[in-house]
Amino acid sequence: MERRIVKISDEVLEQTVSQVKESPFHSVQLNKRTDIASQPQFSVLMPYVDNDEVSDEVLFCKALQLYTEGQNVFQCLAKFFSEHSIPWEKYPRICTDSAAACTGNRKYY
């Protein structure tokens, strides 16, 4: 059962990444939250255009190690983009829930 769930999840992610790459317009929304175990969680949502309609998908949610500095957040996002060959050229802006910290203007949240 677990193998099937992982396979379906991978296929959904692959389809979403493919649609994002084909979209002429999209953006990135970054969000950091702390779970009940005080572990920082980082999620990335990506609104994009698909068949003349805007779709909004969660690309991933990952635990961040120790600190939620802008550098750690960016490295997590950059690693995902690199692994999935998502080009940076289509991202003139980034929307965050705490912009100053996510973009590196402050050291911690």
BAZA-113678 format. One record per residue: residue in three letters; x negated, y negated, z negated of N, C-alpha, C, O, CB in turn. Coordinates in nm, 2 decimals, m for minus. Atoms other than C-alpha are relative to their C-alpha. Glycine has a CB too. Layout:
// residues N
- aa,npx,npy,npz,capx,capy,capz,cpx,cpy,cpz,opx,opy,opz,cbpx,cbpy,cbpz
- ALA,X,Y,Z,X,Y,Z,X,Y,Z,X,Y,Z,X,Y,Z
...
// end
This chain:
// residues 109
- aa,npx,npy,npz,capx,capy,capz,cpx,cpy,cpz,opx,opy,opz,cbpx,cbpy,cbpz
- MET,m0.08,0.12,0.00,0.00,0.00,0.00,m0.09,m0.13,0.00,m0.06,m0.22,0.08,0.09,0.00,m0.12
- GLU,0.09,0.12,0.00,m0.28,m0.25,m0.09,m0.06,m0.02,0.13,m0.07,m0.14,0.17,m0.10,0.02,m0.11
- ARG,0.06,0.01,m0.13,m0.45,m0.18,0.24,0.09,m0.07,0.10,0.05,m0.15,0.18,m0.05,0.13,0.05
- ARG,m0.10,0.06,m0.09,m0.13,m0.27,0.43,0.02,m0.15,m0.03,0.02,m0.23,0.06,0.13,0.07,m0.01
- ILE,m0.02,0.14,0.04,m0.08,m0.59,0.23,m0.12,m0.09,0.05,m0.11,m0.20,0.10,0.02,m0.02,m0.15
- VAL,0.12,0.07,m0.05,m0.44,m0.70,0.30,m0.01,m0.02,0.15,m0.04,m0.12,0.20,m0.13,0.07,m0.05
- LYS,0.00,0.01,m0.15,m0.41,m0.62,0.67,0.10,m0.10,0.05,0.07,m0.18,0.13,0.03,0.14,0.06
- ILE,m0.10,0.10,m0.04,m0.09,m0.82,0.70,m0.04,m0.14,m0.03,m0.03,m0.23,0.05,0.14,0.03,m0.07
- SER,0.05,0.13,0.04,m0.24,m1.11,0.51,m0.11,m0.05,0.10,m0.11,m0.16,0.14,m0.06,0.01,m0.14
- ASP,0.11,0.03,m0.09,m0.55,m1.10,0.74,0.06,m0.04,0.14,0.01,m0.13,0.20,m0.09,0.11,0.02
- GLU,m0.07,0.03,m0.13,m0.32,m1.10,1.05,0.07,m0.13,0.00,0.06,m0.21,0.10,0.09,0.12,0.04
- VAL,m0.07,0.13,0.01,m0.11,m1.39,0.93,m0.11,m0.11,0.00,m0.09,m0.21,0.07,0.08,m0.01,m0.13
- LEU,0.11,0.10,0.00,m0.43,m1.59,0.86,m0.06,m0.02,0.13,m0.08,m0.13,0.18,m0.11,0.04,m0.11
- GLU,0.05,0.00,m0.14,m0.57,m1.50,1.20,0.09,m0.08,0.09,0.05,m0.16,0.17,m0.03,0.14,0.05
- GLN,m0.10,0.07,m0.08,m0.25,m1.62,1.37,0.01,m0.15,m0.03,0.01,m0.23,0.06,0.14,0.06,m0.02
- THR,m0.01,0.14,0.04,m0.24,m1.94,1.17,m0.12,m0.08,0.05,m0.11,m0.18,0.10,0.01,m0.01,m0.15
- VAL,0.13,0.06,m0.04,m0.61,m2.02,1.24,0.01,m0.02,0.15,m0.04,m0.13,0.20,m0.12,0.08,m0.04
- SER,m0.01,0.01,m0.14,m0.54,m1.95,1.61,0.09,m0.12,0.04,0.06,m0.19,0.13,0.04,0.13,0.06
- GLN,m0.10,0.11,m0.03,m0.24,m2.19,1.62,m0.06,m0.13,m0.04,m0.04,m0.23,0.04,0.13,0.02,m0.08
- VAL,0.06,0.13,0.04,m0.44,m2.46,1.43,m0.10,m0.04,0.11,m0.11,m0.15,0.15,m0.07,0.02,m0.13
- LYS,0.10,0.03,m0.10,m0.72,m2.43,1.69,0.06,m0.05,0.13,0.00,m0.14,0.20,m0.09,0.12,0.03
- GLU,m0.07,0.03,m0.12,m0.48,m2.46,1.98,0.08,m0.13,m0.01,0.11,m0.20,0.09,0.10,0.11,0.04
- SER,m0.08,0.12,0.02,m0.29,m2.76,1.83,m0.08,m0.12,0.03,m0.20,m0.14,0.00,0.04,m0.01,m0.15
- PRO,0.06,0.12,m0.04,m0.37,m3.10,1.97,m0.02,m0.09,m0.12,m0.11,m0.18,m0.12,0.07,m0.07,0.11
- PHE,0.00,0.08,0.12,m0.30,m3.26,1.63,0.01,0.08,m0.12,0.10,0.17,m0.13,0.11,m0.11,0.01
- HIS,m0.01,m0.06,0.13,m0.36,m3.14,1.28,m0.08,m0.08,m0.11,m0.16,m0.16,m0.07,m0.04,0.14,0.00
- SER,0.07,0.07,0.11,m0.48,m3.26,0.94,m0.03,0.10,m0.11,0.01,0.22,m0.10,0.08,m0.12,m0.06
- VAL,0.03,m0.09,0.12,m0.61,m3.11,0.61,0.05,m0.07,m0.12,0.02,m0.19,m0.15,m0.16,0.02,0.00
- GLN,m0.04,0.05,0.13,m0.46,m3.15,0.27,m0.07,0.09,m0.10,m0.05,0.21,m0.10,0.16,0.00,m0.02
- LEU,0.08,m0.08,0.10,m0.68,m3.05,m0.02,0.07,m0.02,m0.14,0.12,m0.13,m0.17,m0.14,m0.05,m0.01
- ASN,m0.07,0.00,0.13,m0.54,m2.97,m0.37,m0.08,0.08,m0.10,m0.12,0.19,m0.07,0.15,0.05,0.01
- LYS,0.07,m0.07,0.11,m0.71,m2.88,m0.69,0.09,0.01,m0.12,0.15,m0.09,m0.16,m0.14,m0.06,m0.04
- ARG,m0.08,m0.02,0.11,m0.52,m2.73,m0.98,m0.08,0.09,m0.10,m0.17,0.16,m0.06,0.14,0.06,0.03
- THR,0.06,m0.09,0.11,m0.62,m2.56,m1.31,0.11,0.10,m0.04,0.22,0.06,m0.08,m0.05,m0.08,m0.12
- ASP,m0.10,m0.10,0.04,m0.45,m2.23,m1.38,0.01,0.02,m0.15,m0.06,m0.06,m0.23,m0.03,0.13,0.07
- ILE,m0.03,m0.01,0.14,m0.33,m2.11,m1.72,m0.13,0.05,m0.08,m0.13,0.04,m0.20,0.11,0.10,m0.03
- ALA,0.12,m0.04,0.07,m0.68,m1.96,m1.79,m0.11,m0.11,0.01,m0.23,m0.08,m0.01,m0.05,0.13,0.07
- SER,0.09,0.12,m0.01,m0.84,m2.31,m1.73,m0.10,0.02,0.11,m0.21,m0.04,0.11,m0.07,m0.02,m0.13
- GLN,0.09,m0.02,m0.12,m0.99,m2.19,m1.40,0.04,m0.09,0.11,0.16,m0.09,0.15,0.00,0.15,0.05
- PRO,m0.04,0.09,m0.10,m1.00,m2.45,m1.13,0.03,0.08,0.13,m0.04,0.17,0.17,m0.10,m0.10,0.03
- GLN,m0.04,m0.06,m0.13,m0.81,m2.34,m0.81,0.00,m0.11,0.11,0.05,m0.22,0.08,0.14,0.07,m0.02
- PHE,0.00,0.10,m0.12,m0.86,m2.51,m0.47,0.08,0.06,0.11,0.06,0.17,0.15,m0.15,m0.02,0.04
- SER,m0.08,m0.05,m0.11,m0.60,m2.48,m0.20,m0.01,m0.10,0.12,m0.03,m0.22,0.10,0.15,0.02,m0.04
- VAL,0.01,0.08,m0.12,m0.60,m2.61,0.16,0.13,0.03,0.08,0.16,0.14,0.11,m0.13,0.03,0.08
- LEU,m0.12,0.00,m0.09,m0.28,m2.69,0.35,m0.04,m0.07,0.13,m0.11,m0.16,0.13,0.12,m0.07,m0.07
- MET,0.03,0.05,m0.13,m0.29,m2.76,0.72,0.12,m0.02,0.08,0.18,0.07,0.14,m0.10,0.09,0.07
- PRO,m0.11,0.03,m0.10,m0.01,m2.94,0.90,m0.06,0.00,0.14,m0.16,m0.06,0.16,0.07,m0.13,m0.04
- TYR,0.05,0.00,m0.14,m0.04,m2.89,1.27,0.12,0.01,0.09,0.23,0.04,0.05,m0.09,0.12,0.03
- VAL,m0.11,0.00,m0.10,0.17,m2.92,1.59,0.00,0.14,0.07,m0.11,0.18,0.12,m0.02,m0.11,0.10
- ASP,m0.01,m0.13,m0.06,0.30,m2.59,1.73,0.13,0.00,0.08,0.24,m0.01,0.02,0.00,0.12,m0.10
- ASN,m0.12,0.01,m0.09,0.54,m2.60,2.03,0.09,m0.12,m0.03,0.21,m0.11,m0.05,0.09,0.13,m0.02
- ASP,m0.06,0.13,0.02,0.63,m2.96,1.97,0.07,m0.01,m0.14,0.15,m0.10,m0.16,0.10,m0.02,0.11
- GLU,m0.06,0.00,0.14,0.72,m2.89,1.60,m0.12,0.00,m0.09,m0.22,0.06,m0.07,0.09,0.12,m0.02
- VAL,0.11,0.00,0.10,0.51,m2.96,1.30,0.02,0.12,m0.10,0.12,0.14,m0.15,0.01,m0.14,m0.09
- SER,0.00,m0.12,0.09,0.42,m2.65,1.10,m0.10,m0.04,m0.12,m0.19,m0.12,m0.09,m0.05,0.13,0.07
- ASP,0.09,0.03,0.12,0.26,m2.67,0.75,m0.03,0.13,m0.07,0.06,0.19,m0.13,0.07,m0.10,m0.10
- GLU,0.04,m0.13,0.05,0.07,m2.37,0.64,m0.11,m0.01,m0.11,m0.20,m0.10,m0.10,m0.05,0.09,0.11
- VAL,0.11,m0.01,0.09,m0.15,m2.29,0.34,m0.10,0.09,0.06,m0.08,0.21,0.09,0.05,0.06,m0.14
- LEU,0.11,m0.08,m0.06,m0.48,m2.17,0.48,m0.06,0.09,m0.11,m0.09,0.21,m0.08,m0.11,m0.09,0.06
- PHE,0.05,m0.09,0.10,m0.62,m2.04,0.15,0.01,m0.07,m0.14,0.03,m0.19,m0.15,m0.15,0.03,0.03
- CYS,0.01,0.05,0.14,m0.64,m2.08,m0.23,m0.11,0.09,m0.06,m0.10,0.21,m0.06,0.14,0.02,m0.07
- LYS,0.11,m0.07,0.06,m0.96,m1.99,m0.40,m0.04,m0.06,m0.13,m0.02,m0.18,m0.16,m0.12,m0.01,0.10
- ALA,0.05,0.05,0.12,m1.11,m2.02,m0.74,m0.13,m0.07,0.02,m0.22,m0.02,0.10,m0.02,0.12,m0.11
- LEU,0.13,0.08,0.00,m1.39,m2.28,m0.78,m0.08,0.04,m0.12,m0.03,0.07,m0.22,0.03,m0.15,0.01
- GLN,0.09,m0.03,0.10,m1.69,m2.20,m0.98,m0.03,m0.12,m0.09,m0.08,m0.22,m0.04,m0.13,0.07,0.05
- LEU,0.04,0.10,0.11,m1.74,m2.41,m1.30,0.05,m0.14,0.02,0.14,m0.18,m0.05,m0.15,0.00,0.00
- TYR,m0.03,0.14,m0.02,m1.71,m2.76,m1.16,0.09,m0.02,0.13,0.08,0.05,0.22,m0.12,m0.09,0.00
- THR,m0.08,0.04,m0.12,m1.47,m2.93,m0.92,m0.05,m0.13,0.06,0.02,m0.22,0.10,0.15,m0.02,m0.04
- GLU,0.06,0.11,m0.06,m1.72,m3.18,m0.79,0.04,0.00,0.15,0.07,0.10,0.21,m0.15,0.00,m0.02
- GLY,m0.03,0.02,m0.15,m1.66,m3.32,m0.44,m0.09,0.09,0.08,m0.04,0.15,0.18,m0.02,m0.14,0.04
- GLN,0.09,m0.09,m0.08,m1.96,m3.12,m0.32,0.04,0.14,0.00,0.04,0.21,0.10,m0.15,m0.01,m0.06
- ASN,m0.05,m0.14,0.00,m1.82,m2.79,m0.44,0.12,0.02,0.08,0.14,0.12,0.15,0.02,0.04,m0.15
- VAL,m0.13,m0.01,m0.08,m1.48,m2.86,m0.29,m0.04,0.00,0.15,0.02,0.08,0.23,0.09,m0.12,m0.04
- PHE,0.03,0.01,m0.14,m1.64,m2.96,0.04,m0.07,0.13,0.05,m0.04,0.18,0.16,m0.10,m0.12,0.03
- GLN,0.07,m0.12,m0.04,m1.87,m2.65,0.05,0.10,0.11,0.02,0.08,0.19,0.11,m0.10,0.04,m0.11
- CYS,m0.10,m0.11,m0.01,m1.57,m2.42,m0.01,0.08,m0.02,0.14,0.10,0.08,0.21,0.10,m0.01,m0.12
- LEU,m0.07,0.03,m0.12,m1.38,m2.59,0.28,m0.09,0.02,0.12,m0.05,0.08,0.22,0.05,m0.15,0.00
- ALA,0.09,m0.02,m0.11,m1.69,m2.60,0.51,m0.03,0.15,0.03,m0.04,0.19,0.14,m0.13,m0.07,m0.03
- LYS,0.02,m0.14,m0.02,m1.75,m2.23,0.45,0.12,0.07,0.07,0.10,0.15,0.16,m0.02,0.07,m0.14
- PHE,m0.12,m0.06,m0.07,m1.39,m2.14,0.55,0.00,m0.04,0.14,0.02,0.04,0.23,0.13,m0.05,m0.08
- PHE,0.00,0.05,m0.14,m1.41,m2.36,0.86,m0.11,0.07,0.08,m0.08,0.11,0.20,m0.03,m0.15,0.00
- SER,0.11,m0.07,m0.07,m1.74,m2.20,0.96,0.03,0.14,0.02,0.01,0.19,0.14,m0.13,m0.01,m0.09
- GLU,m0.04,m0.15,m0.01,m1.62,m1.84,0.90,0.11,0.02,0.11,0.11,0.12,0.17,0.05,0.05,m0.13
- HIS,m0.11,m0.02,m0.09,m1.32,m1.91,1.12,m0.01,m0.09,0.13,0.08,m0.11,0.20,0.13,m0.04,m0.07
- SER,0.03,0.08,m0.12,m1.48,m2.14,1.38,0.10,m0.11,0.02,0.14,m0.14,0.14,m0.01,0.09,0.13
- ILE,m0.09,0.11,m0.01,m1.25,m2.43,1.31,m0.09,m0.13,0.02,m0.17,m0.16,m0.07,0.09,m0.01,m0.13
- PRO,0.08,0.12,m0.03,m1.40,m2.75,1.46,0.03,m0.12,m0.09,0.15,m0.14,m0.12,0.01,m0.04,0.15
- TRP,m0.02,0.12,0.09,m1.45,m3.06,1.24,0.04,m0.12,0.08,0.09,m0.21,0.03,m0.13,m0.03,m0.07
- GLU,m0.02,0.11,m0.09,m1.41,m3.29,1.54,0.15,m0.06,m0.01,0.17,m0.17,0.02,m0.03,0.03,0.14
- LYS,m0.14,0.04,0.00,m1.03,m3.30,1.50,0.05,m0.06,m0.13,0.17,m0.08,m0.15,0.09,0.12,0.03
- TYR,m0.03,0.05,0.13,m1.04,m3.43,1.14,m0.05,m0.14,m0.03,m0.16,m0.15,m0.10,m0.04,0.10,m0.10
- PRO,0.05,0.13,0.03,m1.08,m3.80,1.12,0.03,m0.05,m0.15,m0.03,m0.14,m0.20,0.07,m0.11,0.09
- ARG,m0.04,0.03,0.14,m0.91,m3.81,0.77,0.03,0.12,m0.08,0.06,0.23,m0.03,0.12,m0.10,0.01
- ILE,m0.03,m0.10,0.09,m0.86,m3.60,0.47,0.09,m0.05,m0.11,0.06,m0.16,m0.17,m0.13,0.07,m0.06
- CYS,m0.09,0.05,0.11,m0.57,m3.63,0.22,m0.02,0.10,m0.12,m0.02,0.22,m0.10,0.15,0.01,0.05
- THR,0.02,m0.08,0.12,m0.63,m3.51,m0.13,0.09,m0.05,m0.12,0.15,m0.16,m0.11,m0.15,m0.01,m0.05
- ASP,m0.08,0.04,0.12,m0.45,m3.52,m0.47,m0.08,m0.09,m0.09,m0.02,m0.16,m0.17,0.05,0.12,m0.07
- SER,0.09,0.08,0.08,m0.75,m3.69,m0.63,m0.12,m0.04,0.10,m0.23,0.00,0.08,m0.06,0.07,m0.12
- ALA,0.09,0.03,m0.11,m0.93,m3.85,m0.33,m0.14,m0.04,m0.05,m0.24,0.01,0.01,0.06,m0.11,0.08
- ALA,0.14,0.04,0.04,m1.22,m4.01,m0.52,m0.09,0.12,m0.04,m0.20,0.12,0.00,0.01,m0.10,m0.12
- ALA,0.08,m0.12,0.04,m1.33,m3.68,m0.67,m0.03,0.10,0.11,m0.14,0.15,0.13,0.06,0.07,m0.12
- CYS,0.02,m0.10,m0.11,m1.27,m3.46,m0.37,m0.09,m0.05,0.11,m0.16,0.03,0.18,0.14,0.03,0.06
- THR,0.09,0.05,m0.10,m1.46,m3.69,m0.14,m0.14,m0.04,m0.05,m0.22,m0.09,0.03,0.07,m0.12,0.07
- GLY,0.14,0.02,0.05,m1.76,m3.72,m0.37,m0.02,m0.14,m0.06,m0.13,m0.17,m0.10,m0.09,0.02,0.10
- ASN,0.02,0.14,0.06,m1.70,m4.08,m0.50,m0.01,0.01,m0.15,m0.06,m0.08,m0.22,0.12,m0.09,0.04
- ARG,0.02,m0.02,0.14,m1.68,m3.94,m0.85,m0.05,0.14,m0.02,m0.03,0.23,0.06,0.14,m0.01,m0.08
- LYS,0.06,m0.13,0.02,m1.87,m3.65,m1.00,0.09,0.11,m0.04,0.08,0.22,0.01,m0.11,m0.02,m0.10
- TYR,m0.09,m0.11,0.04,m1.59,m3.46,m1.17,0.14,m0.05,0.00,0.17,m0.18,0.01,m0.03,0.04,m0.15
- TYR,m0.14,0.04,0.02,m1.21,m3.46,m1.19,0.02,m0.05,m0.13,0.14,m0.09,m0.17,0.09,0.12,0.04
// end
